[in-house]
Amino acid sequence: MKAIHIVCAVVGGAIAGAAVGLLVAPEKGNETRKKIMKVLKDKGICLKKDKLEELVDEIEDQIENVL
C-alpha cells in the first residue's frame, strides 16, 4: 500500500470521527453549530448559517448510510 493511501485513510478517518463526535454531542444542535461557525470563523472560513446546516445535513446523511 502506498504511503499516500495511508495518509488519506488517516485523514479521512479523523474527519469522519470528528463529524460523528459533533453529531452525537450532548449539546443542542444549535449550540454545536454556533461553536462550529466560531471555529471556522477564527480560521478565516466564513459560512452562512444555511450553508452550515446543509453541510451538517450532508455529513449526517453520509454517516447514516455508512451505519
C-alpha positions, 0 to 999 in steps of 0.5 A: 500500500502506498504511503499516500493511501495511508495518509488519506485513510488517516485523514479521512478517518479523523474527519469522519470521527470528528463529524460523528463526535459533533453529531452525537454531542450532548449539546443542542444542535444549535449550540454545536453549530454556533461553536462550529461557525466560531471555529471556522470563523477564527480560521478565516472560513466564513459560512452562512448559517444555511450553508452550515446546516446543509453541510451538517445535513450532508455529513449526517446523511453520509454517516447514516448510510455508512451505519 
